[in-house]
Amino acid sequence: RLNGIFIDNINRYYNIRQFAVVGRHSKNVALKKNKQDLAKTKLFQKFGIKISIIAKQGGIDPNANRDLARILKEAQLIKLPKDNIDRILKKVSDNTMDSYTS
């Protein structure tokens, strides 16, 4: 038991894969890494939503859209992958083009 919580419950909560390792240290490292990855995923998701909303409101060009330029600079600070940003902006631009043609 770990502070009154079974380790199995923690593994299920954080969706930790069971590794064939010997010793407790490796399991603790994996648990810590999974917690960090979960927090990073939530943060990236929040920024993705913010980027898509701002891009829909003011356009996908950061030179013309000040809010988008600001949020992209913040995304660089938290090390949001450029592929994610490009995918979000492409999705927004495709949706805006579809709404004009239909």
Residue pairs with C-beta under 8 A, 6 or more apart in sequence:
1 7
2 10
7 27
10 16
10 31
11 18
11 31
14 31
14 34
14 35
14 38
15 34
16 30
16 31
16 34
19 26
19 27
19 30
21 27
21 30
43 78
44 78
44 80
44 84
47 71
47 74
47 75
47 78
47 80
48 80
48 84
48 88
50 71
51 68
51 71
51 72
51 75
51 85
51 88
51 89
52 88
52 91
52 92
54 65
54 67
54 68
54 71
55 65
55 68
55 88
55 89
55 92
55 93
56 92
56 95
56 96
57 67
58 64
58 65
58 66
58 67
58 68
59 65
59 68
60 68
60 89
60 92
60 93
61 68
62 68
62 69
62 72
63 69
72 85
75 85
